[in-house]
Amino acid sequence: MQAIQNPQTIKRYKKKIESVLKTTIESNKSYPEANVLMARHFYNVLYDYQDDMQAIKGITEADKKKKADLKTKMNESADQLIVYSQAASGSV
């Protein structure tokens, strides 16, 4: 199988994964595997944002804003990662 290179296709797949997992979790609250997969998804998203942030080399105001926006998205992903991890472990 060949790796997907198109960023738009990857973005579309990520949204689809998140949508399917949310639907699965909503329909079966006692299915911890879906929560584990969702936590893994947000873990990967978190590091994708980190990679994007590290790719910004400039020091202009626009670059600083991009980094700040990515940091906000990283924090949001980390919060979601915690929520789904706790749900998977049954500590919610």
Secondary structure, DSSP 8 states (H G I E B T S, - for coil): ------HHHHHHHHHHHHHHHHHHHHH-TT-HHHHHHHHHHHHHHHHHHHHHHHH----SHHHHHHHHHHHHHHHHHHHHHHHHHHHHHT--
